[in-house]
Amino acid sequence: MCYLNTHIDTRRADKLAELSGYLEKHQSEIVNYEQRHKVGKSIGSGRMEKAVDSVIGQRQKRKGSSWRPLGSRALAVLKVVELNGLWQQTWFPEQAN
């Protein structure tokens, strides 16, 4: 993060220092999109959004359906459990092995 050492003229030095501190503290969590692109990894969220739409959205967009956030989240959690192959283990742990 060598760019943090670049001198920047600013009216709000306190805010710049706050941002700089945040970036330094969270450096390991910040995605390096340039590096991901170089190695051929995707950098967009399109794949994930499409997966969510096909797995969850289709079920919730049926004619006459209406969902509240809590019910929608519950359905998503159940679908994740199913897709991860954890249905038996989650609901019938004594029979899972």
Secondary structure, DSSP 8 states (H G I E B T S, - for coil): -GGGGS----S-HHHHHHHHHHHHHTGGGS--HHHHHHTT---SSHHHHHHHIIIIIHHHTSTT----HHHHHHHHHHHHHHHTT-HHHHH-GGG--
